[in-house]
Amino acid sequence: MKTSEVVQELCDVLTSKLVAALAGVKDSGQVRKWARGELEPTQPAEQRLRFTLDVIQEIGGTHGQKVAQAWALSINPRLDYQSPIQAIREDRFQEVAASAKALLEDAYDA
């Protein structure tokens, strides 16, 4: 998947402002340029974007897009009471993946 498509899909679930925050940039206009293919994010930012989309899609496929969005924005005790977006910004991928896995496993156990 092209980076521009990854960014556009994330902006559809979150907002360009939240995508900028998780990618580690201050200007949401930059995110819109990524989505249009006018600019490319740095490698660390692209890694955050792709990871986030993978997790959001996995949660969304099981629980729906609104739950995936709420999970990404909510304070999470598994992440030291930070949101997954903030943890992703800090490159805490393993912790975020474990948090998502716990949510998904709860769905399968129910």
C-alpha positions as CSV (number, residue, x, y, z in Angstrom):
1,M,0.0,0.0,0.0
2,K,1.3,3.4,-0.9
3,T,2.1,5.8,2.0
4,S,-0.4,8.3,0.7
5,E,-3.1,5.6,0.9
6,V,-2.1,4.7,4.5
7,V,-2.3,8.3,5.5
8,Q,-5.7,8.8,3.8
9,E,-7.1,5.8,5.5
10,L,-5.8,7.0,8.9
11,C,-7.3,10.4,8.3
12,D,-10.6,8.8,7.6
13,V,-10.7,7.1,11.0
14,L,-8.8,9.7,13.0
15,T,-8.2,13.3,11.9
16,S,-5.3,14.9,10.2
17,K,-4.4,16.6,13.5
18,L,-4.3,13.2,15.3
19,V,-2.4,11.6,12.5
20,A,0.2,14.4,12.8
21,A,0.4,13.9,16.5
22,L,1.1,10.2,16.2
23,A,3.6,10.7,13.4
24,G,5.4,13.3,15.4
25,V,4.8,16.4,13.3
26,K,3.1,19.6,14.4
27,D,1.5,20.7,11.2
28,S,-1.6,18.8,10.0
29,G,-1.1,20.4,6.6
30,Q,1.9,18.3,6.2
31,V,-0.3,15.2,6.8
32,R,-2.7,16.4,4.1
33,K,0.3,16.7,1.7
34,W,1.3,13.1,2.6
35,A,-2.2,12.0,1.8
36,R,-2.1,13.7,-1.6
37,G,1.4,12.2,-2.3
38,E,3.0,15.6,-2.5
39,L,5.4,14.9,0.4
40,E,6.8,11.7,2.0
41,P,7.0,11.3,5.8
42,T,10.3,10.4,7.4
43,Q,11.0,6.7,7.9
44,P,10.2,6.7,11.6
45,A,6.9,8.6,10.9
46,E,6.0,6.2,8.2
47,Q,6.6,3.3,10.5
48,R,4.3,4.8,13.1
49,L,1.6,5.4,10.4
50,R,1.7,1.9,9.0
51,F,1.7,0.3,12.4
52,T,-1.3,2.4,13.5
53,L,-3.2,1.5,10.4
54,D,-2.5,-2.2,10.9
55,V,-3.8,-2.1,14.5
56,I,-6.8,0.1,13.7
57,Q,-7.8,-2.2,10.9
58,E,-7.4,-5.3,13.0
59,I,-9.5,-3.9,15.8
60,G,-12.0,-2.4,13.3
61,G,-12.4,-5.7,11.6
62,T,-13.4,-7.3,14.9
63,H,-15.2,-4.5,16.8
64,G,-16.0,-1.9,14.1
65,Q,-14.4,1.4,13.2
66,K,-16.0,3.4,16.0
67,V,-14.5,1.0,18.6
68,A,-11.1,1.2,16.9
69,Q,-11.2,5.0,16.9
70,A,-12.3,5.1,20.6
71,W,-9.5,2.6,21.5
72,A,-6.9,4.7,19.8
73,L,-8.0,7.9,21.6
74,S,-8.8,6.5,25.1
75,I,-6.6,6.5,28.1
76,N,-5.3,2.9,28.5
77,P,-4.1,1.4,31.8
78,R,-2.0,-1.1,29.9
79,L,-0.1,1.9,28.4
80,D,0.6,3.7,31.7
81,Y,-2.6,5.6,31.4
82,Q,-1.7,7.1,28.1
83,S,-3.6,6.8,24.8
84,P,-2.4,4.4,22.1
85,I,-1.7,7.4,19.9
86,Q,0.6,8.9,22.5
87,A,2.3,5.5,23.0
88,I,2.8,5.1,19.2
89,R,4.3,8.6,19.0
90,E,6.8,7.4,21.6
91,D,7.6,4.2,19.5
92,R,6.2,1.9,22.2
93,F,5.0,-0.5,19.5
94,Q,5.2,-3.7,21.6
95,E,3.1,-2.3,24.4
96,V,0.5,-1.0,22.0
97,A,0.4,-4.3,20.1
98,A,-0.1,-6.1,23.5
99,S,-2.9,-3.7,24.4
100,A,-4.6,-4.3,21.1
101,K,-4.2,-8.0,21.4
102,A,-5.8,-8.0,24.8
103,L,-8.8,-6.2,23.4
104,L,-9.0,-8.6,20.5
105,E,-8.7,-11.7,22.8
106,D,-11.5,-10.3,25.0
107,A,-13.7,-10.3,21.9
108,Y,-12.9,-13.9,21.1
109,D,-13.4,-15.0,24.7
110,A,-16.8,-13.4,24.9
